[in-house]
Amino acid sequence: MIKARVTVTLKNGVLDPQGKAIEGALGGLGFAGIGNVRQGKVFDLQLEGADKAKAESDLKAMCEKLLANTVIENYTISLD
């Protein structure tokens, strides 16, 4: 069994209204000095088998087809 984590974030230059809302809310809660908040998403997956090269290839395909909108998002993959 291979454990994987896929992290998806917006590309630089893409507006992030949710990040701006979080930034404003943190300021409203009294947390000073917070800026440039960007939000993203994390997927934790378990893949059957032990072939890490195949797992990484499959995960890239999953990201390209479903998990990330590659026009506006970047993704990173880490395997355990």
C-alpha positions, 0 to 999 in steps of 0.5 A: 500500500502506498500513501500519497498526498496531493496538494493543489494551490492556485497559480501565482497571479490568479485571484484568490477571493477566499484567501482574501476573505480569510486574511480579512477575518484573521485581521478582524480576530486581532491577528496582526501582520498577516498578508498574502493568504492563499488557500488550497486543498489537500487530498490524502490517498492510498493506492494498492501496490508497491510500485512508486513510479506507477503510483506517481504516474497514476497520481499525475493523471488523476491531477490532470483529469480531475483533482486540479484545474491545471489552467489556474492551479498547480499541484504537488505529489508526495509519496510515503 
